[in-house]
C-alpha cells in the first residue's frame, strides 16, 4: 500500500498547484486541468490498490456520472453557475453521507447483535453522516432559493433559533448514543440522519439572497469536511487530503466573503438580512427619481471621458455580459477609458461577475476590485450601475440603523453622473431602499439590462 500513498501525495501536490493557478483567470483553465489530472491519479490509484471492487458497478457509475456532468456542462448557462455549484455541494455531501451510512450498516450495525466496532470507526461514521446529510439538504435549499423555487427572502418564524438549538442538541445526543449505546445504535443512527437533514434545511431557509455568496462557500467547505470524514471512515488518505483542501479553501473563501460585507459569519447565518424593512417603499417614494431614456443616456456617455461599469445580479439575470462588452468596446473606440468595478459579493456566488465578464472576453486588466476602483470614482464622468443595489448604497457608510451599515461599498455616488439601470424600483436583497437613486447626480434608465444596453449602443452609434 505504500506506493498507493505515493500516488496520493502526488495527487495532493497537483491539487495544491491547481488551486494556486485557479486564483487568476489567465491560469485558471490550466489550473483546472492540473487538478483534474491529480484527481485522475487518485482514482486510478484507488482502483488499482484495493481488492474486492466490482468494476462493473464502477463503470456503470462512471458512465452515469459522465453523462450527467456532460449534460450540465453543455446545458447550464453561466448565469446559473451558482445553482449548479450549490447542487454539486449537495451531491458531494450526500455521497459522503452514503459512504458513512454504508459503512455503518455493513460494519458497525452488527454491534447491536453482539459485535464490538471501535470507538474510532463509529465516531468517524457519525461525523461523515452528520456533516454530509446537513450539507445535502442545506445545499438543495440554497439551490431552491437561487433558482426561485423557494423565496430568496429570509424565511423566519417565531422560535426558529430555539428550534435550531434543540435540533442541534438532539443531534449531539443521538450521535453520542450511536457511539456509546450499541443496543440501540440503529435507531439512534436513523434519528441522527433525519435530524441532520432537518437541521440543514432550518439553517439555510432564514438566510437571504444577499448572503448567498457566503452560504455557497460555506456549504462548499462543509462538503470538503464531509469528504475528509468519509476518508477517515474508509482509511483512504487521498480522500482525506482532497476533502481537507476543499474544506480549508471553502473556509478561507467564506472569511473573505464575510470581510467583503464587514459582517461576522454568525451574523450572516442568524441575522436574516433581507427581510424588507418597514418604510422602504415609502422612502423610495420620497426620493426625487429622474427617469431618462437610452437616447438621453447616450448623449451623456458621448461627452464622457472616463466610464466605470458596475455589474450586478440584474446583469447576470438578463445575460447582458456580451451586450455590456459591446457598449464598452464602442466607447473605447471613441477614445474613452472604460473600467469595471467588481464588488467581492456582487452576484450570487464568489467570483460570479468575474466569470460572466470573462465569458464575454472582457480584458482582465479592466476588472478592478473594490479597493482598487474606489479612488477612481472621484474623477469618473459616468458610473453605469447595471442591476447592482446594496453594494452601491451609500447608507452603508452613514446610516447606523441600516442592516448593511459598515459594509464596504463601491463609491459610485462620487462620480459626476451615476447612470442606474434597473427593471423596477424594488429594493435589493437586503430589503432596504437605496438612497443613491434619489441623489442629484443619479439618473435611472428602467428596463431589462440586455435590451437597454442594446438600445443604448444603437443610440450611441446614431450620435
KOLKOLGU-804388 format. One line per field, with one value per residue (C-alpha): residue in one letter; x negated, y, z. Coordinates in nm, 2 decimals, padded with zeros to 4 digits, always signed. Example, Ala and Ser with C-alpha at 12.3 -4.5 7.8 and 13.67 -1.06 7.14 Angstrom:
2
residu	[A,S]
xx	[-01.23,-01.37]
yy	[-00.45,-00.11]
zz	[+00.78,+00.71]
This chain:
463
residu	[X,X,X,X,X,X,X,X,X,X,X,X,X,X,X,X,X,X,X,X,X,X,X,X,X,X,X,X,X,X,X,X,X,X,X,X,X,X,X,X,X,X,X,X,X,X,X,X,X,X,X,X,X,X,X,X,X,X,X,X,X,X,X,X,X,X,X,X,X,X,X,X,X,X,X,X,X,X,X,X,X,X,X,X,X,X,X,X,X,X,X,X,X,X,X,X,X,X,X,X,X,X,X,X,X,X,X,X,X,X,X,X,X,X,X,X,X,X,X,X,X,X,X,X,X,X,X,X,X,X,X,X,X,X,X,X,X,X,X,X,X,X,X,X,X,X,X,X,X,X,X,X,X,X,X,X,X,X,X,X,X,X,X,X,X,X,X,X,X,X,X,X,X,X,X,X,X,X,X,X,X,X,X,X,X,X,X,X,X,X,X,X,X,X,X,X,X,X,X,X,X,X,X,X,X,X,X,X,X,X,X,X,X,X,X,X,X,X,X,X,X,X,X,X,X,X,X,X,X,X,X,X,X,X,X,X,X,X,X,X,X,X,X,X,X,X,X,X,X,X,X,X,X,X,X,X,X,X,X,X,X,X,X,X,X,X,X,X,X,X,X,X,X,X,X,X,X,X,X,X,X,X,X,X,X,X,X,X,X,X,X,X,X,X,X,X,X,X,X,X,X,X,X,X,X,X,X,X,X,X,X,X,X,X,X,X,X,X,X,X,X,X,X,X,X,X,X,X,X,X,X,X,X,X,X,X,X,X,X,X,X,X,X,X,X,X,X,X,X,X,X,X,X,X,X,X,X,X,X,X,X,X,X,X,X,X,X,X,X,X,X,X,X,X,X,X,X,X,X,X,X,X,X,X,X,X,X,X,X,X,X,X,X,X,X,X,X,X,X,X,X,X,X,X,X,X,X,X,X,X,X,X,X,X,X,X,X,X,X,X,X,X,X,X,X,X,X,X,X,X,X,X,X,X,X,X,X,X,X,X,X,X,X,X,X,X,X,X,X,X,X,X,X,X,X,X,X,X,X,X,X,X,X]
xx	[+00.00,-00.30,-00.31,+00.06,-00.02,-00.29,-00.04,+00.20,-00.08,-00.14,+00.23,+00.23,-00.06,+00.13,+00.44,+00.25,+00.09,+00.43,+00.58,+00.30,+00.34,+00.72,+00.66,+00.60,+00.82,+00.52,+00.40,+00.74,+00.80,+00.46,+00.51,+00.84,+00.66,+00.38,+00.62,+00.82,+00.50,+00.44,+00.80,+00.75,+00.43,+00.61,+00.89,+00.67,+00.45,+00.76,+00.90,+00.56,+00.47,+00.79,+00.91,+01.27,+01.41,+01.69,+01.56,+01.89,+02.07,+01.78,+01.80,+02.18,+02.13,+01.87,+02.09,+02.39,+02.18,+02.01,+02.34,+02.49,+02.17,+02.16,+02.52,+02.48,+02.16,+02.34,+02.69,+02.63,+02.58,+02.30,+02.57,+02.69,+02.34,+02.44,+02.73,+02.50,+02.24,+02.50,+02.62,+02.26,+02.20,+02.51,+02.41,+02.07,+02.22,+02.48,+02.21,+02.01,+02.32,+02.39,+02.04,+02.08,+02.42,+02.29,+02.00,+02.24,+02.48,+02.21,+01.96,+02.10,+02.46,+02.39,+02.27,+02.63,+02.61,+02.30,+02.02,+01.76,+01.68,+01.42,+01.49,+01.28,+01.49,+01.83,+01.71,+01.59,+01.91,+02.12,+01.93,+01.94,+02.32,+02.40,+02.20,+02.28,+02.66,+02.67,+02.47,+02.70,+03.03,+02.88,+02.73,+03.06,+03.24,+02.98,+03.04,+03.41,+03.36,+03.12,+03.34,+03.66,+03.83,+03.81,+03.84,+03.50,+03.61,+03.53,+03.80,+03.84,+04.09,+04.11,+03.88,+03.67,+03.34,+03.46,+03.58,+03.24,+03.07,+03.30,+03.23,+02.86,+02.86,+03.07,+02.81,+02.53,+02.73,+02.81,+02.45,+02.32,+02.59,+02.48,+02.12,+02.18,+02.50,+02.47,+02.81,+03.00,+02.75,+02.96,+03.25,+03.01,+02.84,+03.17,+03.27,+02.93,+02.98,+03.34,+03.24,+02.92,+03.13,+03.38,+03.10,+02.96,+03.30,+03.37,+03.02,+03.04,+03.40,+03.36,+03.06,+03.15,+03.03,+02.78,+02.58,+02.58,+02.21,+02.12,+02.37,+02.23,+01.87,+01.96,+02.15,+01.86,+01.64,+01.89,+01.88,+01.50,+01.52,+01.77,+01.54,+01.25,+01.46,+01.55,+01.18,+01.13,+01.41,+01.26,+00.90,+00.83,+00.55,+00.64,+00.99,+00.87,+00.63,+00.87,+01.15,+00.92,+00.82,+01.18,+01.28,+00.99,+01.03,+01.40,+01.35,+01.09,+01.33,+01.61,+01.39,+01.31,+01.68,+01.77,+01.49,+01.63,+01.96,+01.79,+02.01,+01.94,+02.03,+02.27,+02.45,+02.48,+02.63,+02.86,+02.94,+03.19,+03.07,+03.30,+03.64,+03.79,+03.76,+04.07,+04.09,+03.86,+04.11,+04.22,+03.86,+03.83,+04.15,+03.99,+03.69,+03.66,+03.62,+03.51,+03.60,+03.41,+03.44,+03.15,+03.11,+03.06,+02.82,+02.63,+02.57,+02.43,+02.19,+02.09,+01.95,+01.77,+01.40,+01.39,+01.66,+01.68,+01.92,+02.06,+02.21,+02.47,+02.71,+02.95,+02.69,+02.65,+03.02,+03.05,+02.74,+02.62,+02.25,+02.19,+02.41,+02.21,+01.88,+02.01,+02.11,+01.76,+01.58,+01.77,+01.69,+01.32,+01.32,+01.42,+01.11,+01.29,+01.14,+01.36,+01.31,+01.52,+01.58,+01.62,+01.75,+01.65,+02.00,+02.15,+02.38,+02.48,+02.15,+01.79,+01.63,+01.97,+01.92,+01.56,+01.67,+01.95,+01.73,+01.46,+01.71,+01.78,+01.40,+01.37,+01.00,+00.90,+00.69,+01.01,+01.16,+01.08,+01.17,+01.32,+01.01,+00.85,+01.15,+01.30,+01.04,+01.12,+01.48,+01.37,+01.26,+01.51,+01.75,+02.01,+02.06,+02.30,+02.47,+02.63,+02.86,+02.64,+02.82,+02.69,+02.32,+02.36,+02.60,+02.44,+02.64,+02.38,+02.14,+02.35,+02.69,+02.63,+02.98,+02.93,+02.87,+02.58,+02.42,+02.04,+02.04,+01.77,+01.94,+01.85,+01.84,+02.03,+02.21,+01.88,+01.89,+02.01,+02.31,+02.45,+02.65,+02.85,+03.03,+03.30,+03.61,+03.82,+03.77,+03.79,+03.53,+03.23,+03.16,+03.11,+03.47,+03.39,+03.44,+03.12,+03.08,+02.84,+03.14,+03.25,+02.92,+02.89,+02.62,+02.82,+03.04,+03.25,+03.29,+03.56,+03.57,+03.41,+03.03,+02.96,+03.23,+03.14,+02.77,+02.85,+03.07,+02.81,+02.55,+02.78,+02.84,+02.46,+02.39,+02.65,+02.50]
yy	[+00.00,+00.23,+00.30,+00.39,+00.67,+00.79,+00.84,+01.01,+01.26,+01.32,+01.39,+01.62,+01.82,+01.86,+01.97,+02.24,+02.36,+02.36,+02.56,+02.81,+02.86,+02.89,+03.22,+03.41,+03.40,+03.37,+03.05,+02.92,+02.69,+02.53,+02.50,+02.32,+02.07,+02.02,+01.95,+01.71,+01.51,+01.49,+01.35,+01.10,+00.98,+00.94,+00.75,+00.51,+00.45,+00.37,+00.13,-00.05,-00.06,-00.20,-00.56,-00.68,-00.40,-00.46,-00.29,-00.34,-00.12,+00.13,+00.15,+00.20,+00.48,+00.64,+00.63,+00.78,+01.04,+01.13,+01.18,+01.39,+01.60,+01.64,+01.75,+02.00,+02.14,+02.19,+02.30,+02.52,+02.89,+03.08,+03.28,+02.96,+02.86,+02.95,+02.70,+02.43,+02.49,+02.45,+02.12,+01.99,+02.08,+01.89,+01.58,+01.59,+01.60,+01.33,+01.10,+01.13,+01.06,+00.75,+00.62,+00.67,+00.50,+00.21,+00.15,+00.17,-00.09,-00.33,-00.30,-00.11,-00.21,-00.58,-00.45,-00.44,-00.82,-00.86,-00.72,-00.47,-00.19,+00.05,+00.40,+00.55,+00.37,+00.48,+00.84,+00.89,+00.74,+00.97,+01.27,+01.18,+01.11,+01.43,+01.68,+01.51,+01.50,+01.86,+01.97,+01.78,+01.93,+02.27,+02.29,+02.20,+02.47,+02.71,+02.58,+02.64,+03.00,+03.07,+02.91,+03.08,+02.76,+02.90,+03.26,+03.44,+03.64,+03.50,+03.26,+03.32,+03.22,+03.27,+03.04,+02.95,+02.99,+02.79,+02.52,+02.50,+02.49,+02.20,+02.01,+02.06,+01.93,+01.63,+01.56,+01.56,+01.33,+01.08,+01.09,+01.01,+00.74,+00.58,+00.56,+00.45,+00.25,-00.05,-00.20,+00.10,+00.23,+00.15,+00.38,+00.64,+00.64,+00.68,+00.97,+01.13,+01.12,+01.26,+01.54,+01.63,+01.66,+01.88,+02.10,+02.16,+02.30,+02.51,+02.66,+02.78,+02.90,+03.21,+03.33,+03.59,+03.62,+03.89,+03.63,+03.36,+03.40,+03.33,+03.04,+02.88,+02.90,+02.77,+02.47,+02.41,+02.39,+02.15,+01.92,+01.91,+01.83,+01.56,+01.41,+01.42,+01.25,+00.98,+00.94,+00.86,+00.61,+00.43,+00.49,+00.65,+00.91,+01.05,+01.13,+01.28,+01.51,+01.63,+01.68,+01.88,+02.10,+02.17,+02.23,+02.47,+02.66,+02.69,+02.84,+03.08,+03.20,+03.23,+03.45,+03.67,+03.70,+03.80,+04.06,+04.19,+04.26,+04.36,+04.11,+03.80,+03.46,+03.43,+03.75,+03.60,+03.28,+03.41,+03.77,+03.71,+04.00,+04.05,+04.10,+04.40,+04.69,+04.89,+05.21,+05.10,+05.17,+05.49,+05.61,+05.55,+05.75,+06.05,+06.04,+06.26,+05.99,+06.11,+05.87,+05.90,+05.74,+05.54,+05.83,+06.08,+05.84,+05.80,+06.18,+06.19,+05.90,+06.07,+06.36,+06.14,+06.07,+05.81,+05.55,+05.29,+04.99,+04.83,+04.49,+04.34,+04.05,+04.22,+04.20,+03.83,+03.76,+03.94,+03.76,+04.10,+04.04,+04.04,+04.35,+04.54,+04.45,+04.57,+04.91,+04.93,+04.84,+05.12,+05.37,+05.27,+05.31,+05.67,+05.72,+05.69,+05.50,+05.21,+05.02,+04.76,+04.78,+04.43,+04.41,+04.10,+03.98,+04.10,+03.84,+03.51,+03.33,+03.42,+03.55,+03.54,+03.87,+03.79,+03.46,+03.63,+03.91,+03.66,+03.46,+03.78,+03.83,+04.15,+04.22,+04.11,+04.42,+04.63,+04.44,+04.63,+04.51,+04.74,+04.88,+04.95,+05.11,+05.33,+05.61,+05.61,+05.72,+06.07,+06.16,+05.94,+06.11,+05.84,+05.53,+05.28,+05.06,+04.75,+04.57,+04.63,+04.76,+04.70,+04.71,+05.07,+05.20,+05.50,+05.42,+05.16,+05.45,+05.66,+05.50,+05.31,+05.17,+05.01,+04.63,+04.69,+04.96,+04.92,+04.71,+04.83,+04.96,+05.09,+05.47,+05.52,+05.83,+06.02,+06.00,+06.31,+06.12,+05.78,+05.60,+05.33,+05.05,+04.86,+04.68,+04.81,+05.02,+04.71,+04.70,+04.47,+04.15,+04.34,+04.46,+04.83,+05.14,+05.26,+05.63,+05.66,+05.66,+06.00,+06.17,+06.48,+06.32,+05.99,+05.91,+05.60,+05.40,+05.14,+04.81,+04.47,+04.51,+04.34,+04.51,+04.85,+04.81,+04.70,+05.01,+05.23,+05.10,+05.18,+05.53,+05.59,+05.49,+05.73,+06.04]
zz	[+00.00,+00.03,-00.34,-00.33,-00.07,-00.30,-00.57,-00.33,-00.23,-00.60,-00.65,-00.34,-00.49,-00.81,-00.62,-00.45,-00.77,-00.94,-00.66,-00.68,-01.05,-01.01,-00.83,-01.16,-01.47,-01.70,-01.54,-01.42,-01.72,-01.68,-01.30,-01.36,-01.59,-01.34,-01.06,-01.29,-01.36,-00.99,-00.93,-01.21,-01.05,-00.71,-00.87,-01.06,-00.75,-00.55,-00.81,-00.85,-00.48,-00.34,-00.40,-00.40,-00.61,-00.85,-01.17,-01.35,-01.09,-01.11,-01.49,-01.47,-01.22,-01.43,-01.74,-01.55,-01.38,-01.71,-01.88,-01.61,-01.59,-01.96,-01.99,-01.71,-01.87,-02.21,-02.09,-01.79,-01.86,-01.69,-01.52,-01.35,-01.22,-00.85,-00.87,-01.02,-00.76,-00.49,-00.64,-00.66,-00.30,-00.21,-00.42,-00.25,+00.09,+00.00,-00.13,+00.19,+00.40,+00.19,+00.24,+00.61,+00.62,+00.41,+00.64,+00.94,+00.81,+00.69,+00.98,+01.27,+01.29,+01.37,+01.71,+01.81,+01.78,+01.99,+01.78,+01.90,+01.65,+01.76,+01.90,+01.62,+01.35,+01.50,+01.56,+01.20,+01.06,+01.27,+01.17,+00.80,+00.81,+01.01,+00.80,+00.47,+00.53,+00.66,+00.35,+00.12,+00.24,+00.30,-00.05,-00.21,-00.01,-00.14,-00.49,-00.45,-00.33,-00.62,-00.88,-00.75,-00.63,-00.28,-00.18,-00.19,+00.11,+00.46,+00.58,+00.95,+01.22,+01.60,+01.80,+01.50,+01.67,+01.97,+01.74,+01.57,+01.91,+02.02,+01.69,+01.73,+02.09,+01.98,+01.70,+01.96,+02.18,+01.91,+01.79,+02.13,+02.16,+01.83,+01.95,+02.31,+02.32,+02.09,+02.18,+02.03,+01.78,+01.48,+01.59,+01.71,+01.37,+01.18,+01.41,+01.35,+00.97,+01.00,+01.23,+01.04,+00.72,+00.91,+01.05,+00.71,+00.60,+00.90,+00.90,+00.53,+00.49,+00.71,+00.50,+00.24,-00.12,-00.03,+00.17,-00.09,-00.18,+00.18,+00.21,-00.11,+00.00,+00.35,+00.21,-00.02,+00.29,+00.46,+00.16,+00.19,+00.56,+00.49,+00.23,+00.47,+00.73,+00.47,+00.41,+00.78,+00.76,+00.47,+00.59,+00.25,+00.26,-00.08,+00.02,+00.35,+00.17,-00.10,+00.15,+00.38,+00.09,-00.01,+00.35,+00.42,+00.09,+00.15,+00.50,+00.37,+00.10,+00.35,+00.56,+00.26,+00.17,+00.53,+00.53,+00.20,+00.38,+00.71,+00.90,+01.11,+01.00,+01.29,+01.17,+00.82,+00.94,+01.21,+01.13,+00.85,+00.65,+00.35,+00.52,+00.36,+00.60,+00.71,+00.52,+00.24,-00.03,+00.13,+00.14,-00.23,-00.30,-00.12,-00.34,-00.65,-00.90,-01.25,-01.53,-01.86,-02.20,-02.35,-02.61,-02.33,-02.16,-02.48,-02.51,-02.15,-02.24,-02.56,-02.37,-02.10,-02.10,-01.82,-01.76,-01.49,-01.53,-01.21,-01.29,-01.05,-01.04,-01.27,-01.54,-01.47,-01.48,-01.82,-01.95,-02.06,-02.03,-02.41,-02.45,-02.19,-02.36,-02.69,-02.54,-02.37,-02.70,-02.88,-02.61,-02.62,-03.00,-02.93,-02.71,-02.38,-02.08,-01.96,-01.63,-01.44,-01.07,-00.91,-00.55,-00.36,-00.31,-00.64,-00.79,-00.62,-00.57,-00.52,-00.84,-01.03,-01.20,-01.30,-01.46,-01.65,-01.79,-01.87,-02.08,-02.28,-02.33,-02.12,-02.07,-01.72,-01.67,-01.69,-01.39,-01.07,-00.71,-00.45,-00.30,-00.64,-00.81,-00.53,-00.57,-00.95,-00.90,-00.78,-01.14,-01.32,-01.56,-01.57,-01.35,-01.51,-01.25,-01.40,-01.16,-00.85,-00.54,-00.19,-00.29,-00.41,-00.14,+00.04,+00.35,+00.44,+00.52,+00.75,+00.84,+01.17,+01.16,+00.82,+00.81,+00.57,+00.78,+00.78,+00.46,+00.22,-00.09,-00.43,-00.41,-00.73,-00.58,-00.61,-00.99,-01.18,-01.31,-01.20,-01.47,-01.30,-01.49,-01.31,-01.41,-01.12,-00.80,-00.58,-00.30,-00.33,-00.14,+00.19,+00.16,+00.20,-00.02,-00.20,-00.13,-00.42,-00.66,-00.53,-00.55,-00.77,-00.98,-01.03,-01.33,-01.38,-01.70,-01.64,-01.83,-01.89,-01.88,-02.21,-02.40,-02.25,-02.34,-02.69,-02.74,-02.58,-02.83,-03.12,-02.98,-02.93,-03.29,-03.42,-03.24]
